[in-house]
Amino acid sequence: MSKEKYELCLRITSDALDKLQVIKDTELARAYLEFANNYFDDAKHFAEKGEYDNALEAIAYAHGFIDAGVLAGLFRINGYHLEAIK
């Protein structure tokens, strides 16, 4: 995987986390957000070590938890592509 691909995914996920609003404060919502943030931090850690394959994998997991929270109606991100599916 390329460093450029990782950096693009990092920006997209960072933007989603910045705009994310918790609309149902449940244990599941808190867990999803915690997992998303932890994987986001893991991605940055791997990238600092030059491990871009691992970094990209971690950022994909982070974004997956964001997507799951949006689809489950736990999170809202104005203008987010999955908002239309719900």
Secondary structure as GFF3:
##gff-version 3
##sequence-region A 1 86
A	DSSP	alpha_helix	3	19	.	.	.	ID=ss1
A	DSSP	beta_strand	21	22	.	.	.	ID=ss2
A	DSSP	alpha_helix	27	48	.	.	.	ID=ss3
A	DSSP	alpha_helix	52	71	.	.	.	ID=ss4
A	DSSP	beta_strand	75	76	.	.	.	ID=ss5
###
